[in-house]
């Protein structure tokens, strides 16, 4: 019984850490910017003309890294990178 309890605690701890590592929490993000791009990779003024969009998650807290995620305009994730990268 004690062995099962310890195993449960260990699995719960691992699951929580995996979830935290994969998500950008609202506490860590101080600002989110959105940049829209057309099919040729040139910036466009709004979503109506875009084929792709980049969300940039900026953090003032040094314990969290800045992340940018690229999405197709359908919302499907295209890629993710640390830091800021502009086309």
Secondary structure by P-SEA (a helix, b strand, c coil): caaaaaaaaaaaaaaaaaaaaaccccccccbbbbbbbccccccccccccccbbbbbbbbccccbbbbbbbbcccccccccccccccc
